[in-house]
Structure formats: C-alpha cells, structure tokens
Amino acid sequence: MSHCHSREEKGKWIPSSSRPRRCSSLRIPEGDNLCLIKDNLLSIVGRVTNPLIQHLRTIIDYLPQLWNVDCRVVGRELGPETFQFRFDSEEALESVMRKGPYHFKKWMLVLQQWEPIISPTFPYQITFWIKICGLPLHCSSDRAINTIGEDFGLIRGRDDAQDRVRVQINGLEPLVMNMEIRLPNGEIKSMEFEYENLEKHCFSCFSLSHDEKDCHLTKTWVRDPKEETDKPGFSIVRIIRI
C-alpha cells in the first residue's frame, strides 16, 4: 500500500508554531512620494453613510453622470465605505464641491477634497447650507451669523438676506438641530436649524448613518411621565454668545 505524505513531508505547509512571530508592524521602505501626492491632489474622497444601502460600485458609476463635467473623471473603491474620484481639471473639481451636498439612495454622501493625511476618519466633512431660524431681526448682524456659523465649522459661504450660512461640518457626528444663544442684552434665545438638501437621517439622535428605528436611543430610552425633560435628540446642545 502506498504511503500518503503529509503536508509537512511535501513541504507545502509549515506549522504556524514554527513561524517566527512579528513583534512590530511591517515597515515599508521610504521613497519619494511627491509624485503620488501630485497625482492625487485633484481628487475627491467620499464615504457612504449607510453601506448596507449605498453600494460603492453603483455610486462610482452614478456620480460622474450626475456631475456631467467637461473633463475626465475616474473613480475607484478605496475600502468598504470609501471611494475616490480623480479629476483632470481643478475647475471641474471645485464646481462639483460647490454644488454639494450629495446623496445616493436617499442617504447622504460625505465628500471631501483629498489631503495627504493619514486618519481613519478621513473623509468626514460634508458641506450644508444651514438656515438659522429664530434669530431676532435686530440681532441678525454679520457678526452674529458668523458666530453661529463658526460654531458649526468652517464657513464656505453666507446669505445674509435669508439668514443662511454654508458650513463644513463633521458628517460622522450627529447634526446640531437646535441651540441656545445668549443675546447681547443677556437674554437666552432658542434657535433651530434647517439643513438644505438633507435626506434620510435619524430623528432621535440626528445621525446620518441610520434610521430612527435602528437608533440606540430609541431602543434603550423609556420615557418617564414624571420627568419634564424632552426626548433625547431634541434637547439643547450648547449655549453660545453672539
């Protein structure tokens, strides 16, 4: 009877116990990455907010058709939730960013111009026009609108006639839907905010990544009729002075 050789005898497998363990992270060789940075400068990096619904391959095919810019746009997947579009024209890239925010399958997309940084949360910024509701007419000054807008993030535009401000916010954090401000005379005023072109999101915690039915607040919070506090998510988040 013929002898059946084991994997060890055939040399096709080495027991893991005999392999030397790597004690530190694998180091890649240094090199000149200036060319790689230059090649990717005209890029937009995106992130889906609901990966179960938003499929990357479909998004990569869809967005260039939506943008319809007069240059070559090449998209590719970067990971399970992120993707990249490379442009041949800086003007086209800036035009795309000005027309945001964007959504797919009714869920928001996080789009940010690429930067040579290393961070697990990149990209994270999404730009909205935010309407400030409840600001008294006699307090609706440039300084007041700037103060409120800067509390959200980097200001990209203003519409003083409509009390609107275009701001880059952190799309990975819950949206700020209300706020208390302290007027110059010391009076506290409650403000609410409307996000233009905002699609699906959670109405409990105001996250962009899930529905209210999937929110941990909805699942764990039980209202006590004796308490006078509002439902989580609708409470005032902070007070700023204008």
Secondary structure, DSSP 8 states (H G I E B T S, - for coil): ------HHHHTS---GGGS----S---------HHHHHHHTTEEEEEES-TTT--HHHHHHHHHHHH--SS-EEEEE-SSSEEEEEES-HHHHHHHHHT--EEETTEEEEEEE--S---TT-S-EEEEEEEEES--GGG--HHHHHHHHHHHSEEEEEEGGGTEEEEEEETTS----EEEEE-TTS-EEEEEEEETT--B--TTT--SSS-GGG-HHHHH----TT-----TTSS---EEE-
